[in-house]
């Protein structure tokens, strides 16, 4: 991700941004960083063993999540994972629709 893109994302005040392809380990590290303050780049040995899915996570850490992906399968899979954690993500198919959804709250 370019420095300009990183600065743009930071200016939007998102908690995090991942680049495609998204792999499970960086996704988990990012979620841990957001939810429990674990450093995003901690080593595997430093990471606590966490249950696969905690359906009450959304109650503990209430968030509004905007999931953006141009691939319908990826959106569906990501949405299902987040739903298993108790979240109801908003979905967008591209950057333009993501900005529109973000602007609407």
Backbone as a ProteinNet text record, in pm:
[ID]
protein_1_A
[PRIMARY]
XXXXXXXXXXXXXXXXXXXXXXXXXXXXXXXXXXXXXXXXXXXXXXXXXXXXXXXXXXXXXXXXXXXXXXXXXXXXXXXXXXXXXXXXXXXXXXXXXXXXXXXXX
[TERTIARY]
85	0	90.9	60.8	143.7	128	226.5	222.1	103.4	75.8	-38.2	-168.5	-180.9	-302.3	-315.4	-202.3	-204.1	-248.7	-197.6	-235.5	-383.7	-432.6	-574.1	-661.7	-623.5	-699.2	-695.7	-577.3	-566	-654.9	-666.4	-748.7	-897.3	-938	-1077.7	-1108.1	-1005.5	-1016.9	-1072.7	-1035.6	-1069	-979.4	-1026.9	-945.7	-831.5	-852.5	-749.5	-785.5	-686.5	-708.1	-617.8	-671.5	-595.1	-593.5	-483.2	-472.9	-502.3	-555.9	-582.9	-454.4	-437	-530.9	-519.2	-632.9	-634.6	-615.1	-511.9	-482.2	-529.3	-561.5	-618.1	-531.8	-401.9	-316.2	-314.4	-292.1	-298.1	-436.9	-542.5	-678	-695.6	-652.9	-663	-581.5	-458.3	-373.7	-438.9	-500	-565.8	-686	-767.7	-884.1	-842.3	-736.7	-687.2	-637.8	-571	-520.5	-635.2	-742.6	-857.6	-933.4	-960.9	-1048.9	-983	-859.3	-795.5	-664.7	-627.8	-507.4	-378.5	-386.5	-266.2	-191.9	-60.1	13.8	-14.9	-37.9	-78.8	26.6	153.1	258.9	322.5	244.9	301	331.6	426.6	465.2	363	362.3	266.6	279.1	402.2	422.6	365.7	362.2	312.1	160.4	95.3	-49.1	-121.7	-224.9	-303	-384.9	-408.8	-495.7	-638.3	-701.2	-836.7	-933.2	-1058.1	-1156.3	-1177.6	-1217.9	-1235	-1332.8	-1448.7	-1547.9	-1614.6	-1623.9	-1692.6	-1816.3	-1930.9	-2055	-2097.9	-2036.3	-2071.8	-1974.3	-1880.5	-1780.3	-1844.2	-1950.4	-2016.5	-2077	-2117.6	-2169.4	-2056.7	-1943.3	-1828.6	-1761.6	-1749.8	-1683.7	-1778.5	-1876.7	-1972.5	-1904.8	-1919.9	-1859.1	-1956.1	-1938.5	-2002.5	-1894.7	-1923.6	-1824.4	-1874	-1788.4	-1814.9	-1718.8	-1772.1	-1692.1	-1696.9	-1579.6	-1571.4	-1490.2	-1550	-1478.2	-1555.2	-1482.1	-1548.6	-1590.2	-1547.6	-1580	-1695.4	-1806.1	-1926.3	-1899.7	-1818.4	-1786.9	-1711.6	-1614.8	-1539	-1628.6	-1720.2	-1813.8	-1900	-1949	-2035.4	-1958.5	-1837.2	-1756	-1721.2	-1674.3	-1640.2	-1759.4	-1873.8	-1996.5	-2034.3	-2022.7	-2056.5	-1964.5	-1835.4	-1740	-1777.5	-1803.4	-1839.9	-1972.4	-2067.1	-2195.6	-2177	-2083.8	-2056.9	-1997	-1938.1	-1884.7	-1990.8	-2110.7	-2220.6	-2240	-2164	-2173.6	-2268.2	-2319.9	-2402.3	-2334.1	-2238.6	-2162.1	-2243.9	-2213.5	-2264.7	-2170.1	-2223.4	-2142.5	-2135.2	-2020.5	-2002.2	-1920	-1947.6	-1881.6	-1755.5	-1734.1	-1613.6	-1587.9	-1476.7	-1438.5	-1539.2	-1595.2	-1692.4	-1816.5	-1868.4	-1986.6	-1950.7	-1825.8	-1781.3	-1780.7	-1729.3	-1726.6	-1868.6	-1957.5	-2097.6	-2161.6	-2137.1	-2193.7	-2136.4	-2007.1	-1942.2	-1998.9	-2021.5	-2074.5	-2215.3	-2292.1	-2429.5	-2434.6	-2320.8	-2315	-2337.4
-115.4	0	123.4	218.3	338.3	427.6	512.7	605.5	701.5	747	836.5	768.1	641.1	564.8	546.6	516.5	500.4	629.7	743.6	872.6	901.1	865.7	886	803.5	678.1	590	643.4	688.1	743.7	866.3	948.2	1068.9	1035.4	916.8	873.9	815.7	797.3	749.3	607.5	521.2	380	319.5	217.9	151.1	73.6	23.4	-54.4	-67	-105.1	-133.6	-249.7	-342.4	-456.9	-453.9	-499.8	-508.4	-650.6	-663.8	-796.3	-856.4	-985.2	-1082.6	-1084	-1095.8	-1098.3	-1242.2	-1261.5	-1394.8	-1401.7	-1522.3	-1535.9	-1476.8	-1498.7	-1451.8	-1299.3	-1224.3	-1078.2	-1028.4	-1096.8	-1057.9	-1076.2	-1191.7	-1217.4	-1115.4	-1089.1	-991.2	-853.8	-815.3	-684.8	-680	-785.6	-789.9	-787.8	-863.6	-861.4	-722.5	-658	-523.2	-426.5	-438.1	-349.1	-381.7	-509.9	-548.5	-552.2	-598.6	-615.5	-540.2	-463.8	-382.6	-459.7	-584.3	-662	-600	-586	-530.9	-610.6	-540.9	-605.4	-699.4	-678.6	-761.9	-853.3	-896.5	-984.9	-1120.6	-1190.1	-1320.7	-1424.2	-1535.2	-1641.4	-1688.8	-1700.4	-1747	-1649	-1520.9	-1418.5	-1409.7	-1464.1	-1448.9	-1547.2	-1498.8	-1590.3	-1684.5	-1802.4	-1896.4	-1845.6	-1817.9	-1763.5	-1864.6	-1864.8	-1952.9	-1910.5	-2006.5	-1978.5	-1863	-1868.7	-1762.5	-1739	-1614.4	-1576.5	-1497.8	-1562.4	-1500.7	-1379.2	-1358.5	-1242.3	-1126.3	-1140.3	-1036.1	-900.8	-901.1	-775.6	-706.1	-783.6	-723.1	-662.2	-730.4	-682.9	-564.4	-572.4	-468.6	-421.6	-337.8	-293.7	-206	-244.4	-172.7	-163.5	-61.1	-55.2	-98.2	-198.5	-252.2	-235.2	-178.4	-165.2	-258.3	-363.8	-462.7	-429.7	-407	-366	-468.4	-524.7	-615.7	-623.3	-624	-630.2	-771.9	-870.4	-1009.4	-1053	-1095.5	-1132.2	-1246.6	-1342.8	-1455.9	-1408.9	-1320.1	-1266.7	-1187	-1108.4	-1032.6	-1127.5	-1232	-1327.5	-1398.8	-1443.9	-1513.7	-1420.3	-1301.4	-1205.2	-1170.5	-1154.5	-1123.1	-1236.6	-1359.7	-1476.3	-1484.9	-1460.8	-1464	-1357.7	-1237.4	-1128.9	-1156.9	-1217.3	-1252.5	-1356.8	-1450.4	-1551	-1487.3	-1370	-1295.1	-1203.5	-1203.3	-1124	-989.1	-961.4	-832.3	-840	-724.4	-711.8	-608.9	-653.5	-557	-497.3	-372.1	-311.4	-354.4	-373.4	-422.5	-319.3	-315.1	-228.3	-305.4	-277.9	-354.3	-288.2	-160.6	-93	30.6	95.5	212.5	324.7	348.4	456.9	432	310.3	280.3	275.5	241.9	242.6	384.4	478.6	618.4	671	632.9	675.1	617.7	489.5	426	488.9	516.7	578.8	718.7	790.9	927.2	929.1	823	813.7	766.2	721.4	677.3	532.3
0	0	0	-84.7	-97	26.2	49	162.2	149.9	26.3	5.5	44.7	6.7	38.4	189.7	256.5	401.5	469.7	422.4	480.2	457.5	337.8	307	401.2	422.8	511.8	654.5	699.2	834	850.9	746.4	755.7	770	724.5	736.4	873.9	955.3	1092.6	1102.8	1009	1020.8	1127.8	1195.9	1297.5	1233.1	1110.3	1041.9	894.9	816.5	674.6	636.3	560.1	511.5	360.1	303	157.9	113.4	-7.3	-62.3	-114.9	-115.2	-58.5	93.3	158	304.3	349.3	429.9	482.3	627.3	674.5	809.5	920.9	917.9	1026.6	1038.8	929.3	942.6	983.6	938	977.6	1128	1179.7	1323.1	1401.5	1358	1427.2	1429.6	1319.1	1312	1405.3	1405	1493.6	1640.5	1674.4	1812	1849.9	1756.9	1781.9	1810.9	1733.9	1751.1	1879.5	1902.9	2011.9	2148.8	2156	2287	2300.7	2201.3	2210	2194.3	2147	2122	2005	2013.5	1899.2	1772.9	1663.1	1538.4	1483.4	1515.4	1459.7	1564.3	1661.9	1762.8	1701.5	1760.2	1707.5	1750	1680.7	1709.7	1854.8	1906	2042.8	2145	2111	2202.5	2203.8	2103.4	2090.9	2181.6	2250.7	2333.7	2245.9	2297.3	2226.8	2241.8	2130.3	2133	2072.7	2119.7	2056.6	1911.5	1829.5	1687	1664.6	1726.9	1712.5	1847	1886	2008.7	1967.4	1970.7	1925.6	2005.3	2121.5	2203.5	2184	2091.3	2071.7	2040.4	1962.6	1925.7	2047.6	2147.8	2270.8	2352.9	2355	2431.5	2363.7	2232	2152.8	2042.7	2075.6	1973.7	1868.2	1744.2	1632.5	1516.3	1435.9	1305.3	1207.1	1125.6	1032.9	890.7	807.7	664.9	593.1	532.9	461.3	312.9	253.9	113.9	36.5	-67.6	-157.2	-287.6	-398.4	-528.2	-565.2	-487.3	-514.7	-424.2	-486.1	-410.1	-312.4	-353.1	-265.8	-142.2	-161.5	-48.2	46.1	-10.9	73	155.8	91.5	160.6	272	242.2	341.6	457.7	425.8	530.7	616.5	552.5	624.1	718.8	672.9	756.2	877.7	857.5	969	1072.1	1024.8	1116.4	1186.2	1115.8	1176.2	1286.1	1266.1	1369.5	1494.4	1477.2	1591.5	1652.9	1592.4	1644.6	1577.3	1471.8	1403.5	1284.8	1245.9	1125.7	1036.2	954.3	874.2	760.4	730.1	608	497.1	377	265.8	154.7	88.5	-28	-130.9	-259.6	-365.6	-419	-387.1	-435.8	-350.6	-377.9	-300.2	-305.7	-422.9	-438.5	-352.9	-358.8	-277.3	-128.4	-95.3	44.4	99.3	20.9	63.7	80.4	-11.7	-1.4	125.1	152.6	272.2	398.6	398.2	514.5	538.4	432	442.8	501.2	473.1	523.3	668.4	719.6	859.9	868.1
[MASK]
+++++++++++++++++++++++++++++++++++++++++++++++++++++++++++++++++++++++++++++++++++++++++++++++++++++++++

